[in-house]
Amino acid sequence: MERNHTMMQFFEWHVEPDGTHWNRLKQLAPILKEKYIDSVWIPPVTKGLSKDDNGYGAYDLYDLGEFDQKGTVRTKYGTKEELLEALQACRELGIGVYVDVVMNHKAGADETELFSVIEVNPLDRTEEISEPFTIEGWTKFTFPGRGNRYSHFTWSFEHFNGTDYDAKSGRTGVFRILGENKDWNKNVDHEFGNYDYLMFANIDYNHPDVRKEMIRWGKWLADTLQCNGFRLDAIKHIHYDFIHEFTKEMLKHCGENFYLVGEFWKSDLTVCQEFLSQTDYQIDIFDVQLHFHFYSASKAGRQFDLRTIFDQTIVQAHPLHAVTFVDNHDSQPNEALESWVEDWFKPIAYALILLRKDGYPCVFYGDYFGIGGPEPIPSIQNKIDPLLYARFHKAYGDQRDYFDHPNIIGWVRHGTGEFLDSGCAVVLSNGDHGEKRMFVGEHRRGEVWIDLTNNRPERILIEDDGFATFPVNGRSVSVWAHKGV
């Protein structure tokens, strides 16, 4: 039996754009290991629109901070050399690295081109609202700073199926590019009629040369970085057939242990299940519905029925394919998908992802190290650390739930003989203080258990029948365990 694994999203939106982030990862890797983090999801490593771009404005996927392009050699996070050093530091400590890859669009083209389009309704991309006309679009990518190093492939309008800006008229819109076999990719999310188009120059995965090049690039990136997996960005906007092909090719090239997790930002379980099925369950997805339950619960307080916290979630329906998280770079304040879980509920939410048997939990850098930018948010590391400790040392074995009250729920992990003194009892409340009587095992009789979070000062004696009554503060969580390891 392995120890529990825990991932950290090692960035937030407002990480300083000073090129020091890869060095930060190298320096912090030993501390992450000490805190029981054994994998990190790092931001896009490829050259973006500018030295300040977070990496999601993808320009050159073969430039990892090596070439003088877009006014910079380094990316927002550092140089290629610094990136490789950081990954080596992680490897030496046994920390897996999952690289964020952006495959939906390209941005910052080198030249414009003239081509025919039809404008579509942004709220229904299947509705044409113009006759065909010619625009001047930023779609020619020649990568003058890199040349043909690593790849000879250059991009032009035929490799895209949509864009949003006409340089000739200075007008924005959603413009579907016309041509032979040109259309939106059909096998994508159906929001807005067809959600293939998201932003910038939208990559056309109906084009065989595009598919071939992107798979070649994926293999090149994995080989170059010797990373342990990829986080695939915005996959509800990418042809699902291509995602399936890409994952199969990556697993064949890198081995079956190469880890793939996708950002499929949907809270509809049925839609998520359809995606998992179409990709043969070769990829995990982030549990967006669980995140929104956390967000709703943090807003509603005692009005939220905690017994329903896992209803219609990926982790409940497909526990082996769920990456559970509390917040991320998109849900943080003032960002595209803002749905920030309030501070009082954060420790409760982290207990719900870190101390249960199902799901692969991901701790957010912004929670652990704080958020920067114009409206800083302080770290809650002191609240997360006890939960990471409990996950690594205590949260093992069979699980028994006590989801029998709308405002106070709990569960017991009964431990395993493989990990000395493992086992714990978790109680949480979104209302008043209270308690939960739970069974931890007759073999624990006479043991004294303490609250690892230090939220409660009591020392709880396990009774002869293996039961004990475990208290919890209002709007809080307590993690009770034997005071040994």
Protein Blocks (a to p, Z undefined) as FASTA:
>chain_A
ZZdddddddbdfklccehpmmmmmmmmmmmmmmnopabdcdddfbdcfblkbgolacfbl
mbgoiacgehiabdfkbcfklmmmmmmmmmmnopacdddddfkbcehiabdcdddddddd
fklmkbccbdcddddddfbcghlmnomnhiacdcdfklpcbdfbdfknopacddddedeh
iacdfbbcfehhiakbmghjdddfkbmklmmmmmmmmmmmmmmnopabdcdehkllgcfk
lmmmmmmmmmmmnopklccddddddfbfklmmmmmmmnoopaccddfklmmmmmmmmmnm
mmlcfklmmgoifklmmmmlcccdfbdfklpghiaklccdcfklmmmmmmmmmmpmgdjd
dddfklmnopedjbdcddfklmmmmmmmmmmmmmgcjdddddfbfkbccdddebjfklgh
iacdddddfbdcddddddebjklgoiacddfklmafbdcdddfkopacddddehiadddd
dfkZZ
